[in-house]
């Protein structure tokens, strides 16, 4: 149970960081479909065969086989624990293998610098010309536009192409 929670959050974070913003919901949906298909279809079949292998007394009705009436608890506990540990170990190995083989996407190129003016580039924020019809530049208000550009895509390394 502990390994399930240790693996699930990094897998979710990895999916959200590797996929562009416009594809996040599709990627999460696809991830859960794969998890459900690999877990809910073969899981009951596998554990059902483990139950059948540990049965010591089968119910017979009209000459046909029926349900198991008694299980060998020693072997059932060993089979269940062994199978669970095996698949948790396998998923942990595959998770770390994916982490090791991961190649980060290339960082986006820096934005083009503004064209040079005749007086040269501004040296301070107060030297930058204000756009028309805007209030004068207060030094404590200039951070919002600067930081909004820097924070765009901070959660997501993969940025959507423009």
Helices and strands as residue ranges (DSSP letters): H 2-18, G 21-23, H 24-36, I 37-41, H 42-53, E 55-61, E 64-71, H 73-101, G 125-127, H 142-151
